[in-house]
Amino acid sequence: MKTLLKKSLIWALPLAILSSCETALDKSPFNAITDASAFSTADRCQLALYGVYDAAQSSPYTDNSVRGYPFGAANIEQGDARGEDVINVAAFFQITYQATYNSTTANNVGQWGALYALINKANISIEGFKTAAQSNIISAAVASQYEAECRFLRAMAHHEAVVFYARPYLDGNGNKLGVPYRDFAINSGTSVEQVRAIPRPTVAENYEKILADLDFAEANLPATITPGTVRATKAAAIALKQRVKLHKGDWAGVIAEGAKLIPTGNAPFVSPIGGWKLTDEPNGPFTNNSSTESIFSIRNDALDNTGTNGALPSMYGAANLGARGLLAISPIIWNNNKWLATDKRRSQLYITGANSNGASTVNYFARKYTSYTERADFAPQIRYAEVLLNSAEAEARQATGVSDRALALLNAVRNRALAAPATDAYTAASFADKKALIAAILLERRIEFLAEGKRWADIHRNAVDPDFTTGGIPAKYPNGAQGAALYSVGGTINPTQAAIPYADFRFIWPIPDNEKTQNPIIEQNPGY
């Protein structure tokens, strides 16, 4: 068997689809099955599909440990640590937090490898399902659904890679270098030379293929599926398309996708596809992993979690509650006086507690993830709240004045957290103009998705926006900042870790050295 592109192209053989770990979807262990028989029965085809979801939860880290790369925890933690709304308390996320990464540092190398491991596993499975359908092992309809689930995950992985390793679409309308888009299986019949012949495409070319995958997924996925929160459904494909179009600045496209999931009229909004809706309370999606709001999550459980060195409750939880206390909430967002002191999210979803430096040191920590022993909290990837806020932003940006529709969608998310919505809800008079409304929607995203890893994506996509850019990687609290005195709603904010301008090469991650070594045609990001 030929040596293929290591690290980024691991899981290259069908044999690896069915490894000796337990899937996040099915408690039956995968068996070591030969290439020829990997898709020889309907049950094995389903196991192969579950193996792709398992790769989304945890593909091997750089040291072959299980740390939730790419989507079991890592994309959330890295997405937050790259932004300014958390504090890296100890050394664990220091390289990401301080932007001292290079082409060999573990977190960015690990994420690249895990994303492409997932992608290749999806591609191998797609080929296997097509072959199985041709042999009447599974029906054509089942093969198309399984392919759609794999293409959804493939699209999600490629988009994640674009956001971390490439410049945003709106910088040059996608003319910057993107990431390799691998829509073919790399297996024992694929030569190294065949893979090496593909240079980095543009970001625009990436987005074209991502959207094509999601169009296929939407057309071939059912509205409901069991288990519906951790397998891709039609609504998940639409919602991910909506997110991708938001990154493109395609406001009309965002609104069109959102209209498939959001009825006209006023709140409460219930999706006509899948029945998705906001939970009654802000903590609803976190007290119930399979809530009515959780359109797509990556499953973790006691038998298959991401380990103490990666799990969401370990990283975000207070040390005195049995967690590690490594990612604290930053005063940059906590002290923002536009986040009302009476907002129920403050009390339901955050708590003071000891950080990793000892019981005498206190920070605010998230309690969105509270399974400190079993580490069974699902990793939320798409919530209905995001669908509403995506459409709110697009409506606001496309309007000439203060959009009533944008206001209604924003209030739907914000009002459920208000102690007194009758008096504290936004009205059109709350905003001087459309820019003020857009700013409020962007702030609402920071509040609503705090500790869910979405901050970096918003920094990235707005990097060249003339009105809403952060100018690059924002200034932060210094690594290890701690103490209750830091926190006071409306209080002083002192982010002394310097900002990094957008023009700086460190704004995006480097292509890993091991990818460059095995695939020399891949061009490195400038500056590395």
KETI-14834 format. One record per residue (C-alpha): y, z, x. Coordinates in pm, 1 decimal. Last residue first. Layout:
+----------+----------+----------+
:        Y :        Z :        X :
+----------+----------+----------+
:        Y :        Z :        X :
...
+----------+----------+----------+
END
This chain:
+----------+----------+----------+
:        Y :        Z :        X :
+----------+----------+----------+
:   3188.3 :    746.2 :    475.7 :
:   3544.1 :    621.4 :    428.8 :
:   3461.9 :    319.2 :    215.3 :
:   3153.7 :    354.7 :     -7.6 :
:   2853.4 :    217.6 :    178.2 :
:   2727.4 :   -134.5 :    111.2 :
:   2360.5 :   -165.3 :     14.5 :
:   2221.4 :   -459.7 :    212.7 :
:   2064.5 :   -212.8 :    456.7 :
:   1802.2 :    -90.9 :    205.4 :
:   1569.4 :    156.2 :    378.3 :
:   1833.3 :    298.7 :    608.6 :
:   2114.5 :    271.9 :    354.1 :
:   1909.1 :    449.9 :     88.4 :
:   1815.6 :    722.2 :    336.0 :
:   2180.1 :    754.5 :    431.9 :
:   2282.9 :    839.0 :     77.0 :
:   2556.9 :    628.6 :    -87.2 :
:   2867.6 :    842.2 :    -62.8 :
:   3015.9 :   1043.8 :   -351.3 :
:   3344.2 :    952.1 :   -512.1 :
:   3685.1 :   1119.2 :   -481.7 :
:   3601.6 :   1190.3 :   -118.7 :
:   3740.4 :    852.9 :     -8.7 :
:   4093.2 :    973.8 :    -82.6 :
:   4290.7 :    739.4 :   -308.8 :
:   4237.1 :    974.1 :   -604.6 :
:   4411.4 :   1252.6 :   -418.5 :
:   4220.6 :   1570.2 :   -327.6 :
:   4374.0 :   1888.8 :   -465.7 :
:   4409.7 :   2191.8 :   -242.2 :
:   4217.7 :   2514.7 :   -296.3 :
:   4503.9 :   2749.3 :   -387.8 :
:   4458.6 :   2731.8 :   -764.7 :
:   4688.7 :   3018.5 :   -872.1 :
:   4715.2 :   3047.3 :  -1249.2 :
:   4918.4 :   3338.9 :  -1382.3 :
:   4852.7 :   3462.5 :  -1734.6 :
:   4861.0 :   3285.1 :  -2068.7 :
:   4525.5 :   3433.5 :  -2158.2 :
:   4451.9 :   3679.6 :  -1878.7 :
:   4182.9 :   3644.0 :  -1614.6 :
:   4226.1 :   3677.1 :  -1238.6 :
:   4244.4 :   4056.8 :  -1260.4 :
:   3877.6 :   4066.5 :  -1358.2 :
:   3775.5 :   3978.7 :  -1003.8 :
:   3647.2 :   3683.8 :   -808.7 :
:   3741.9 :   3377.1 :   -608.1 :
:   3434.5 :   3261.9 :   -408.4 :
:   3562.5 :   2912.3 :   -329.8 :
:   3936.7 :   2909.0 :   -381.3 :
:   4063.4 :   2842.6 :   -733.3 :
:   4099.8 :   2472.9 :   -779.4 :
:   4341.9 :   2185.6 :   -721.0 :
:   4236.6 :   1875.8 :   -911.8 :
:   4011.0 :   1599.4 :   -776.6 :
:   4229.4 :   1290.7 :   -816.2 :
:   4573.4 :   1251.1 :   -968.3 :
:   4473.7 :   1452.3 :  -1274.8 :
:   4535.1 :   1135.3 :  -1472.4 :
:   4659.6 :   1158.4 :  -1830.3 :
:   4974.1 :    948.2 :  -1854.2 :
:   4935.8 :    657.8 :  -1611.4 :
:   4555.1 :    653.1 :  -1646.6 :
:   4417.5 :    578.3 :  -1300.0 :
:   4182.8 :    875.7 :  -1273.7 :
:   4120.6 :    895.8 :  -1648.1 :
:   3754.5 :    789.6 :  -1627.9 :
:   3679.5 :   1016.3 :  -1331.2 :
:   3853.3 :   1331.8 :  -1452.0 :
:   3680.8 :   1290.7 :  -1790.2 :
:   3339.7 :   1239.3 :  -1627.8 :
:   3400.0 :   1537.7 :  -1400.8 :
:   3466.5 :   1772.7 :  -1692.6 :
:   3150.6 :   1687.4 :  -1883.6 :
:   2916.7 :   1933.2 :  -1714.4 :
:   2831.7 :   2150.9 :  -2015.3 :
:   2994.4 :   2471.4 :  -1885.2 :
:   3315.6 :   2397.9 :  -2080.8 :
:   3238.2 :   2126.4 :  -2336.1 :
:   3454.7 :   2253.6 :  -2622.2 :
:   3739.1 :   2379.5 :  -2404.8 :
:   3770.6 :   2079.3 :  -2174.1 :
:   3721.6 :   1840.8 :  -2467.0 :
:   3992.3 :   2022.6 :  -2661.2 :
:   4227.3 :   1971.0 :  -2369.1 :
:   4165.3 :   1596.0 :  -2386.9 :
:   4226.6 :   1600.8 :  -2762.4 :
:   4551.1 :   1794.7 :  -2717.3 :
:   4672.7 :   1548.9 :  -2452.4 :
:   4592.6 :   1260.7 :  -2689.5 :
:   4804.2 :   1428.0 :  -2960.3 :
:   5097.2 :   1479.8 :  -2722.9 :
:   5073.6 :   1116.9 :  -2617.3 :
:   5078.7 :   1006.7 :  -2981.5 :
:   5417.0 :   1167.1 :  -3041.3 :
:   5595.1 :   1497.4 :  -3095.1 :
:   5276.7 :   1666.9 :  -3205.1 :
:   5227.1 :   1976.4 :  -3420.9 :
:   5408.4 :   1804.5 :  -3708.3 :
:   5098.9 :   1593.4 :  -3769.6 :
:   4915.7 :   1915.1 :  -3842.3 :
:   4693.9 :   2122.6 :  -3615.3 :
:   4498.9 :   2413.2 :  -3757.7 :
:   4633.2 :   2762.8 :  -3684.3 :
:   4749.5 :   2868.8 :  -4032.1 :
:   4459.2 :   2777.4 :  -4259.2 :
:   4226.2 :   2771.2 :  -3959.4 :
:   4261.7 :   3147.6 :  -3907.9 :
:   3994.4 :   3272.1 :  -3667.2 :
:   3963.7 :   2922.7 :  -3526.8 :
:   3638.6 :   2797.7 :  -3378.4 :
:   3535.2 :   2584.6 :  -3676.5 :
:   3886.3 :   2441.5 :  -3677.0 :
:   3864.2 :   2281.1 :  -3333.0 :
:   3581.0 :   2038.6 :  -3398.9 :
:   3688.0 :   1914.9 :  -3742.1 :
:   4051.7 :   1947.0 :  -3636.4 :
:   4010.2 :   1677.1 :  -3374.3 :
:   3845.2 :   1442.1 :  -3624.0 :
:   4117.0 :   1496.7 :  -3883.5 :
:   4395.5 :   1449.7 :  -3627.6 :
:   4243.1 :   1128.3 :  -3498.4 :
:   4226.7 :    995.8 :  -3854.7 :
:   4586.9 :   1093.8 :  -3925.5 :
:   4701.5 :    911.9 :  -3612.5 :
:   5030.6 :   1027.2 :  -3458.5 :
:   5214.4 :    703.5 :  -3386.2 :
:   5127.6 :    350.1 :  -3273.3 :
:   4754.6 :    408.1 :  -3297.2 :
:   4499.2 :    280.7 :  -3045.2 :
:   4513.2 :    586.9 :  -2821.7 :
:   4485.2 :    831.7 :  -3110.7 :
:   4193.7 :    649.0 :  -3271.9 :
:   4016.4 :    629.4 :  -2935.3 :
:   4071.3 :    999.4 :  -2870.2 :
:   3949.5 :   1105.6 :  -3212.6 :
:   3648.9 :    874.7 :  -3185.8 :
:   3537.5 :   1039.2 :  -2863.6 :
:   3617.5 :   1380.6 :  -3013.5 :
:   3389.7 :   1324.5 :  -3312.6 :
:   3101.7 :   1183.4 :  -3105.7 :
:   3140.3 :   1469.7 :  -2857.9 :
:   3113.2 :   1728.3 :  -3135.2 :
:   2793.2 :   1555.0 :  -3246.9 :
:   2637.9 :   1668.0 :  -2919.5 :
:   2500.3 :   1453.4 :  -2637.9 :
:   2354.3 :   1587.7 :  -2310.9 :
:   2266.8 :   1950.9 :  -2381.4 :
:   2019.1 :   2092.2 :  -2125.8 :
:   1767.6 :   2290.2 :  -2330.5 :
:   1754.2 :   2664.0 :  -2267.0 :
:   1405.3 :   2775.3 :  -2164.3 :
:   1486.0 :   2962.5 :  -1844.9 :
:   1195.0 :   3200.0 :  -1922.2 :
:   1370.0 :   3507.0 :  -1781.9 :
:   1740.9 :   3433.6 :  -1822.2 :
:   1710.7 :   3248.9 :  -2152.9 :
:   2081.2 :   3292.5 :  -2223.4 :
:   2244.3 :   2952.3 :  -2183.1 :
:   2573.2 :   2913.2 :  -2372.0 :
:   2657.5 :   3252.2 :  -2235.6 :
:   2915.7 :   3132.2 :  -1992.1 :
:   3056.8 :   3367.1 :  -1732.4 :
:   3388.8 :   3545.9 :  -1688.8 :
:   3418.4 :   3718.5 :  -1353.6 :
:   3352.0 :   4066.2 :  -1216.1 :
:   3281.2 :   4212.8 :   -872.9 :
:   3146.9 :   4569.8 :   -857.7 :
:   2794.7 :   4463.0 :   -959.0 :
:   2750.7 :   4241.6 :   -654.3 :
:   2842.7 :   3913.7 :   -491.2 :
:   2637.5 :   3705.0 :   -734.5 :
:   2877.6 :   3776.3 :  -1017.8 :
:   2890.9 :   4078.1 :  -1242.9 :
:   2990.3 :   4026.9 :  -1602.2 :
:   3258.4 :   3926.6 :  -1846.1 :
:   3139.9 :   3716.9 :  -2136.7 :
:   3174.2 :   3365.4 :  -2270.2 :
:   3029.4 :   3170.4 :  -2565.5 :
:   3086.4 :   3380.3 :  -2875.5 :
:   3400.5 :   3570.0 :  -2770.8 :
:   3605.1 :   3286.4 :  -2620.2 :
:   3451.4 :   3030.7 :  -2855.0 :
:   3590.7 :   3226.5 :  -3149.7 :
:   3946.9 :   3122.2 :  -3064.2 :
:   4166.9 :   3430.7 :  -3107.1 :
:   4332.3 :   3395.6 :  -2765.6 :
:   4423.6 :   3039.2 :  -2855.2 :
:   4357.8 :   2776.1 :  -2589.9 :
:   4710.6 :   2640.7 :  -2552.9 :
:   4784.2 :   2946.3 :  -2339.4 :
:   4557.4 :   2821.0 :  -2061.4 :
:   4431.8 :   3140.0 :  -1895.5 :
:   4064.3 :   3052.3 :  -1935.6 :
:   4106.7 :   2690.9 :  -1823.3 :
:   4262.3 :   2747.9 :  -1481.8 :
:   4125.8 :   3104.1 :  -1489.1 :
:   3793.5 :   2947.8 :  -1389.8 :
:   3463.3 :   3022.8 :  -1563.0 :
:   3202.6 :   3140.0 :  -1316.0 :
:   2927.9 :   2936.2 :  -1150.0 :
:   2699.2 :   3145.0 :   -927.3 :
:   2619.7 :   3451.6 :  -1140.1 :
:   2250.7 :   3466.4 :  -1047.7 :
:   2105.5 :   3556.2 :  -1385.9 :
:   1939.8 :   3877.6 :  -1501.8 :
:   2216.8 :   4003.0 :  -1729.6 :
:   2395.6 :   4188.8 :  -1447.4 :
:   2416.7 :   3862.3 :  -1255.0 :
:   2620.8 :   3690.6 :  -1527.1 :
:   2487.5 :   3354.5 :  -1642.7 :
:   2601.6 :   3009.2 :  -1531.4 :
:   2356.7 :   2938.9 :  -1247.4 :
:   2047.8 :   3119.9 :  -1370.6 :
:   2104.3 :   3029.5 :  -1735.6 :
:   2133.3 :   2659.6 :  -1642.3 :
:   1821.9 :   2645.7 :  -1427.1 :
:   1857.8 :   2517.5 :  -1072.8 :
:   1750.9 :   2766.1 :   -810.2 :
:   1573.9 :   2989.7 :  -1065.0 :
:   1337.7 :   2710.4 :  -1156.0 :
:   1397.4 :   2394.6 :  -1355.8 :
:   1174.6 :   2477.9 :  -1645.0 :
:    832.2 :   2362.9 :  -1757.0 :
:    606.1 :   2635.0 :  -1890.9 :
:    885.5 :   2867.3 :  -2010.5 :
:   1081.2 :   2578.9 :  -2157.7 :
:   1327.6 :   2307.8 :  -2064.9 :
:   1397.4 :   2009.0 :  -2287.2 :
:   1664.4 :   1755.4 :  -2213.8 :
:   1904.9 :   1726.7 :  -2504.4 :
:   2006.2 :   1453.4 :  -2747.1 :
:   2177.9 :   1468.4 :  -3085.2 :
:   2222.0 :   1845.5 :  -3074.8 :
:   2449.7 :   1905.0 :  -3374.2 :
:   2183.5 :   1979.6 :  -3636.9 :
:   2040.5 :   2231.5 :  -3392.5 :
:   1724.9 :   2188.5 :  -3187.7 :
:   1807.3 :   2429.1 :  -2904.9 :
:   1917.2 :   2688.2 :  -3160.2 :
:   2141.7 :   2972.2 :  -3037.9 :
:   2314.1 :   2718.7 :  -2815.2 :
:   2403.0 :   2447.4 :  -3069.8 :
:   2520.2 :   2717.1 :  -3313.3 :
:   2754.8 :   2894.7 :  -3071.8 :
:   3063.8 :   2727.5 :  -3215.6 :
:   2972.7 :   2835.1 :  -3570.7 :
:   2888.9 :   2629.0 :  -3878.9 :
:   2692.1 :   2368.7 :  -3684.5 :
:   2849.6 :   2027.2 :  -3658.5 :
:   2661.9 :   1742.4 :  -3821.5 :
:   2376.2 :   1501.7 :  -3756.4 :
:   2208.4 :   1356.0 :  -4067.4 :
:   1999.5 :   1107.3 :  -3868.8 :
:   2215.7 :    803.6 :  -3938.3 :
:   2468.7 :    868.5 :  -4215.9 :
:   2620.9 :   1128.6 :  -3983.5 :
:   2766.5 :   1426.5 :  -4166.3 :
:   3139.3 :   1500.5 :  -4142.1 :
:   3277.1 :   1814.2 :  -4301.9 :
:   3546.7 :   1701.4 :  -4281.9 :
:   3762.3 :   1427.0 :  -4430.9 :
:   3716.1 :   1071.0 :  -4544.0 :
:   3514.4 :    798.6 :  -4375.8 :
:   3168.8 :    878.7 :  -4247.3 :
:   3101.0 :    937.3 :  -3877.7 :
:   2786.4 :    799.5 :  -3712.8 :
:   2822.1 :    422.1 :  -3751.1 :
:   3200.9 :    460.9 :  -3746.4 :
:   3172.1 :    609.5 :  -3397.0 :
:   3035.8 :    283.5 :  -3260.4 :
:   3327.4 :     89.1 :  -3410.2 :
:   3583.3 :    348.6 :  -3296.7 :
:   3454.5 :    341.8 :  -2939.5 :
:   3457.5 :    -39.0 :  -2944.2 :
:   3816.8 :    -48.0 :  -3067.2 :
:   3914.2 :    191.6 :  -2788.9 :
:   3749.2 :     -9.7 :  -2512.2 :
:   3890.3 :    203.4 :  -2230.5 :
:   3576.8 :    129.1 :  -2030.8 :
:   3490.3 :    497.6 :  -2001.0 :
:   3527.3 :    530.3 :  -2378.3 :
:   3295.0 :    231.2 :  -2411.2 :
:   3028.2 :    422.9 :  -2219.9 :
:   3072.1 :    727.0 :  -2444.5 :
:   3038.4 :    516.6 :  -2761.6 :
:   2729.8 :    349.9 :  -2621.5 :
:   2584.8 :    697.2 :  -2558.9 :
:   2657.4 :    792.3 :  -2918.3 :
:   2494.7 :    474.4 :  -3049.3 :
:   2181.1 :    529.3 :  -2841.8 :
:   2159.7 :    894.3 :  -2948.6 :
:   2208.0 :    798.6 :  -3313.4 :
:   1917.6 :    553.0 :  -3297.9 :
:   1694.2 :    826.1 :  -3158.7 :
:   1606.4 :    933.3 :  -2804.6 :
:   1359.3 :   1213.8 :  -2769.6 :
:   1456.6 :   1573.3 :  -2702.2 :
:   1642.9 :   1653.6 :  -3023.3 :
:   1413.8 :   1461.5 :  -3256.6 :
:   1072.7 :   1606.8 :  -3172.7 :
:    959.3 :   1411.2 :  -3367.5 :
:   1168.6 :   1107.2 :  -3451.9 :
:   1452.8 :   1025.6 :  -3684.8 :
:   1680.6 :    722.8 :  -3712.8 :
:   1418.3 :    509.0 :  -3542.6 :
:   1483.2 :    328.2 :  -3214.9 :
:   1452.7 :    -49.0 :  -3181.4 :
:   1800.2 :   -188.9 :  -3252.3 :
:   1986.3 :    105.6 :  -3099.6 :
:   1773.7 :     90.9 :  -2785.3 :
:   1827.7 :   -283.2 :  -2743.9 :
:   2203.8 :   -236.2 :  -2778.1 :
:   2176.4 :     53.7 :  -2532.6 :
:   2007.8 :   -160.0 :  -2268.2 :
:   2268.6 :   -433.2 :  -2315.8 :
:   2544.0 :   -169.7 :  -2287.5 :
:   2410.4 :    -48.2 :  -1953.8 :
:   2370.8 :   -407.3 :  -1835.7 :
:   2732.5 :   -500.3 :  -1906.8 :
:   2852.1 :   -167.6 :  -1769.7 :
:   2681.1 :   -225.7 :  -1436.2 :
:   2826.2 :   -576.9 :  -1413.3 :
:   3172.4 :   -431.3 :  -1472.3 :
:   3111.3 :   -170.8 :  -1200.2 :
:   3043.2 :   -455.5 :   -961.9 :
:   2698.7 :   -529.2 :   -820.2 :
:   2564.3 :   -369.2 :   -503.9 :
:   2344.3 :   -618.7 :   -323.2 :
:   1992.7 :   -722.6 :   -435.3 :
:   1779.6 :   -890.5 :   -167.1 :
:   1658.4 :   -555.8 :    -35.8 :
:   1438.1 :   -508.8 :   -342.1 :
:   1250.3 :   -832.4 :   -287.2 :
:   1229.7 :   -766.7 :     87.0 :
:   1061.4 :   -432.0 :     27.8 :
:    788.6 :   -614.5 :   -157.2 :
:    687.4 :   -539.0 :   -514.6 :
:    319.5 :   -556.3 :   -601.8 :
:    250.8 :   -192.0 :   -518.3 :
:    526.5 :    -85.5 :   -751.1 :
:    898.4 :   -123.9 :   -803.7 :
:    949.1 :   -196.6 :  -1172.0 :
:   1241.1 :   -409.8 :  -1283.2 :
:   1574.0 :   -320.6 :  -1442.0 :
:   1726.6 :   -171.2 :  -1130.5 :
:   2103.3 :   -174.1 :  -1145.0 :
:   2219.9 :    -98.3 :   -791.8 :
:   2550.0 :     91.4 :   -811.8 :
:   2904.4 :    -35.9 :   -868.3 :
:   3152.9 :   -174.4 :   -620.5 :
:   3499.6 :   -219.2 :   -767.8 :
:   3591.8 :   -502.0 :  -1009.7 :
:   3539.7 :   -294.3 :  -1322.8 :
:   3870.5 :   -359.5 :  -1489.4 :
:   4057.7 :   -297.7 :  -1161.5 :
:   4051.6 :     82.5 :  -1175.9 :
:   3968.4 :    116.1 :  -1545.2 :
:   3596.1 :     95.7 :  -1469.3 :
:   3605.0 :    409.6 :  -1259.7 :
:   3523.8 :    405.8 :   -887.3 :
:   3158.1 :    437.7 :   -795.8 :
:   2908.4 :    705.2 :   -682.9 :
:   2940.9 :    986.4 :   -938.0 :
:   3038.8 :    806.7 :  -1258.2 :
:   2834.6 :    497.2 :  -1173.1 :
:   2524.9 :    708.8 :  -1108.2 :
:   2557.6 :    882.5 :  -1444.1 :
:   2588.7 :    543.0 :  -1609.9 :
:   2272.4 :    424.6 :  -1437.3 :
:   2079.6 :    730.5 :  -1552.4 :
:   2197.3 :    705.6 :  -1914.3 :
:   2108.2 :    337.0 :  -1923.8 :
:   1759.4 :    400.3 :  -1788.0 :
:   1711.2 :    685.0 :  -2035.8 :
:   1804.8 :    458.1 :  -2327.0 :
:   1593.1 :    180.1 :  -2178.6 :
:   1292.7 :    412.6 :  -2170.4 :
:   1337.6 :    511.8 :  -2533.4 :
:   1381.1 :    146.2 :  -2629.7 :
:   1063.7 :     51.5 :  -2442.4 :
:    874.4 :    317.2 :  -2636.4 :
:   1016.0 :    180.6 :  -2961.4 :
:    932.6 :   -177.9 :  -2865.0 :
:    577.2 :    -83.6 :  -2765.7 :
:    532.4 :    102.4 :  -3094.2 :
:    647.1 :   -201.9 :  -3291.3 :
:    427.6 :   -438.2 :  -3089.4 :
:    129.7 :   -222.2 :  -3174.1 :
:    -57.5 :    -23.7 :  -2911.8 :
:   -382.2 :   -112.7 :  -2738.2 :
:   -356.4 :   -463.0 :  -2883.4 :
:   -393.7 :   -618.2 :  -2535.1 :
:    -46.7 :   -775.9 :  -2553.3 :
:     84.7 :   -439.3 :  -2673.4 :
:    -66.8 :   -262.9 :  -2371.8 :
:     92.1 :   -516.1 :  -2137.0 :
:    433.0 :   -459.4 :  -2294.2 :
:    385.3 :    -82.3 :  -2275.4 :
:    292.2 :   -100.5 :  -1906.8 :
:    595.7 :   -308.6 :  -1816.6 :
:    822.7 :    -60.8 :  -1991.7 :
:    640.2 :    224.8 :  -1820.2 :
:    705.9 :     88.8 :  -1474.3 :
:   1071.5 :     41.3 :  -1560.3 :
:   1111.2 :    394.4 :  -1696.4 :
:    945.9 :    543.2 :  -1387.9 :
:   1177.7 :    333.3 :  -1176.1 :
:   1486.3 :    461.0 :  -1352.4 :
:   1371.3 :    822.9 :  -1337.4 :
:   1309.1 :    797.1 :   -963.1 :
:   1645.5 :    621.4 :   -934.7 :
:   1826.6 :    914.4 :  -1092.7 :
:   1627.2 :   1168.7 :   -892.2 :
:   1701.9 :   1002.6 :   -558.9 :
:   2072.7 :    972.4 :   -630.7 :
:   2092.8 :   1332.1 :   -752.3 :
:   1912.1 :   1464.6 :   -447.2 :
:   2133.0 :   1277.0 :   -202.2 :
:   2443.2 :   1406.8 :   -382.2 :
:   2314.1 :   1763.7 :   -384.0 :
:   2147.4 :   1763.3 :    -40.7 :
:   2412.2 :   1647.6 :    200.3 :
:   2312.2 :   1339.8 :    403.1 :
:   2579.8 :   1082.8 :    312.4 :
:   2856.1 :   1338.8 :    327.3 :
:   2970.2 :   1627.1 :    112.9 :
:   3272.6 :   1843.4 :    196.1 :
:   3417.8 :   1808.0 :   -153.9 :
:   3498.0 :   2180.9 :   -183.5 :
:   3300.2 :   2232.9 :   -503.7 :
:   3020.9 :   1992.3 :   -410.9 :
:   2973.1 :   2149.1 :    -68.7 :
:   3015.2 :   2501.2 :   -206.2 :
:   2759.8 :   2475.4 :   -486.2 :
:   2532.8 :   2752.9 :   -354.9 :
:   2782.2 :   2920.8 :   -121.0 :
:   2901.9 :   3193.4 :   -357.9 :
:   3132.9 :   3212.6 :   -659.8 :
:   3188.7 :   2843.0 :   -723.1 :
:   3465.2 :   2870.0 :   -977.9 :
:   3462.7 :   2665.7 :  -1297.3 :
:   3733.0 :   2464.1 :  -1475.4 :
:   3850.3 :   2268.8 :  -1169.9 :
:   3602.9 :   1981.0 :  -1152.9 :
:   3328.8 :   1876.7 :   -911.8 :
:   3143.0 :   2199.8 :   -984.9 :
:   3136.5 :   2115.7 :  -1355.6 :
:   2973.0 :   1775.8 :  -1322.1 :
:   2741.5 :   1910.3 :  -1052.4 :
:   2618.8 :   2186.2 :  -1281.9 :
:   2574.5 :   1958.8 :  -1582.9 :
:   2414.5 :   1673.7 :  -1385.5 :
:   2183.4 :   1926.5 :  -1220.0 :
:   2040.9 :   2100.2 :  -1527.5 :
:   1739.7 :   1908.3 :  -1663.8 :
:   1932.3 :   1582.6 :  -1627.0 :
:   1885.8 :   1462.0 :  -1265.9 :
:   1762.6 :   1678.0 :  -1106.8 :
:   1658.4 :   2007.1 :  -1266.4 :
:   1579.1 :   2203.1 :   -954.0 :
:   1206.6 :   2146.5 :   -901.6 :
:   1127.0 :   2153.5 :   -529.9 :
:   1032.2 :   1843.4 :   -331.3 :
:   1273.9 :   1937.9 :    -48.7 :
:   1516.7 :   1658.5 :   -141.8 :
:   1466.0 :   1734.2 :   -511.6 :
:   1165.4 :   1593.2 :   -693.8 :
:   1232.6 :   1455.5 :  -1043.0 :
:   1308.1 :   1710.4 :  -1306.0 :
:   1418.5 :   1672.2 :  -1667.8 :
:   1465.8 :   1296.5 :  -1663.0 :
:   1132.2 :   1263.5 :  -1480.6 :
:    972.6 :   1460.3 :  -1764.6 :
:   1122.8 :   1217.6 :  -2012.3 :
:    956.7 :    935.7 :  -1820.0 :
:    629.2 :   1127.1 :  -1813.8 :
:    647.4 :   1162.7 :  -2190.9 :
:    640.3 :    783.5 :  -2210.5 :
:    337.6 :    772.4 :  -1979.9 :
:    166.4 :   1032.2 :  -2195.4 :
:    230.2 :    812.5 :  -2499.1 :
:     74.7 :    515.1 :  -2322.5 :
:   -218.1 :    734.9 :  -2223.4 :
:   -274.3 :    830.1 :  -2586.3 :
:   -262.8 :    465.5 :  -2695.1 :
:   -527.2 :    378.3 :  -2439.3 :
:   -542.8 :    166.6 :  -2122.1 :
:   -183.3 :    226.6 :  -2010.1 :
:   -257.6 :    411.9 :  -1684.6 :
:   -601.8 :    251.2 :  -1660.5 :
:   -546.9 :    -14.0 :  -1393.7 :
:   -309.6 :    195.8 :  -1185.4 :
:   -557.8 :    481.9 :  -1171.1 :
:   -506.4 :    802.3 :  -1364.2 :
:   -442.8 :   1143.1 :  -1211.8 :
:   -407.7 :   1350.0 :  -1525.0 :
:    -90.3 :   1470.4 :  -1691.1 :
:   -116.2 :   1824.2 :  -1819.7 :
:   -119.6 :   1878.0 :  -2197.1 :
:    184.5 :   2084.9 :  -2295.1 :
:    372.2 :   1786.7 :  -2432.4 :
:    744.3 :   1726.8 :  -2434.5 :
:    866.7 :   1878.2 :  -2106.8 :
:    556.8 :   1739.8 :  -1939.9 :
:    329.7 :   1953.1 :  -1732.3 :
:    274.2 :   1864.1 :  -1368.1 :
:    -28.6 :   1692.4 :  -1217.7 :
:    127.7 :   1348.7 :  -1216.7 :
:     91.6 :   1078.3 :  -1479.1 :
:    370.7 :    837.1 :  -1404.5 :
:    293.6 :    873.5 :  -1035.9 :
:    -16.7 :    661.0 :  -1069.3 :
:    204.5 :    384.7 :  -1205.2 :
:    347.1 :    354.9 :   -855.2 :
:    707.2 :    375.0 :   -735.5 :
:    761.0 :    739.4 :   -824.1 :
:   1000.0 :    748.8 :   -528.5 :
:   1258.0 :    473.1 :   -504.0 :
:   1566.7 :    671.3 :   -413.1 :
:   1365.5 :    891.2 :   -176.2 :
:   1191.6 :    611.9 :     15.1 :
:   1237.7 :    241.7 :    -30.7 :
:    877.8 :    123.3 :    -32.8 :
:    600.0 :    167.9 :    221.1 :
:    340.6 :    -92.2 :    136.9 :
:      0.0 :      0.0 :      0.0 :
+----------+----------+----------+
END
